Amino acid sequence: MRLFAVRDYRHLFGAQVIALFGTGLTTVALGLLAYDLAGPRAGMVLSTALTIKMVMYVVIAPLAAAYVDRLPRRTFLFLLDAVRGSVVLALPLVTEVWHIYVLIGLLQAASAAFTPTFQAVIPDIVTDEAAYTRALSASQVASAMESLLSPVLAAVALTFLSFDRLFLGTSAGFLVSALLVLSTRIPDARPSTHTRAWDKAAAGIRTFLRTPRLRGIMALNLVVASAGSIVVVNTVNHVRDELGGSQSDVAWMLSASGTGTLLAALVLPRVLDRIAARTVMVTGALVLPRVLDRIAARTVMVTGALVLLGGTATAVTLFATGLITWAGTAIVWAVIGVGMALVITPTGKVIRASVGRNEIPEAFAAQFSLSHLAWLVTYPVAGWLGTNAGFTLTWSVLTALAGTGAIGALLLWPRHEGQGATTGLATPARHAPGITDRSTLTKAA
């Protein structure tokens, strides 16, 4: 079954992607608005706004996942888009920094509720098992790539428009997303098997905590957030104040990271598929390919973490020695983008291989919250410390955090999970959504 042959999924996924990139474009425009209002202190303003965003994602997303089966989902998704469109339309009118914080809180609360609601709808409109897991993975990748690829679009738009016009464009995008939602047929939700809402919200997080490879992903989230915060928060002040660039230059520099991410994300799946195919043909085994494929995913993701660590360390060195230039910044930002793709792209595959069939939505919702929890730690460091102590110290601290995450991933995610400690492996159950064969789960000791 071809995933995008399902009309309702096609429309909903289109709504999600449009809304995600609308949120990403708003983030870029927000950075420029912060610079317009706060000048050299723009990084602190932006990091505070983004910290509010992460708080909303960490708190609202699991609650939305827990309560979504009690709501009329199509109406709820439509209202979320309507709220976001209205808030974005108001952002160009702000005259005080605190206005930004209030509006961003509303915007991101709606955004945080949209993704888990969307994911809860998928099994009701995509009934084929293989297509269902691909749909969840596509949603996860789209969410992860939003903050990285949106600057590419923003860079092009800012060549022709002022940043305040970006807000108007993204508001229109949310309207299109809302219309796509209304064009779908979403059935009523099935009652949850959890007796309490928080049980459902916490189920995915408990799965992460008891599964070694998923604990490794939690550590890798810290690496991604540490490197990514340098790009997302500090680019505006670095380009405007250190390099003397324009508004458009800010977006183009951000797009260097997004381009690296995009290229790696496009190439990596094909490379992994070829490696897996070669492994099957050479070994001729029935069981080993799945194990070796998981090892390959670990290798790719750890390599990505090391690339990110090298990128942040290079940024610190170049800035501390006064050697960082336009070209140097673009190269380092692109390297960081490549490293982020190496970590992010295989994540959905690892999650699907680690949990039972009906636990997949909860696991993806947990990753959504846990990954944003890492950004909640690093955004304030990048913004507040960057404003008050300078980029050399700030980027050194973020490099240390990235190194901690990389070491943690190596320790928490053993190369051979079946030996020594415990595996925490789970073979996905081959059943319809809502049914799990618990006997297929290998629990951690």
Disulfide bonds with the S-S distance in Angstrom:
none
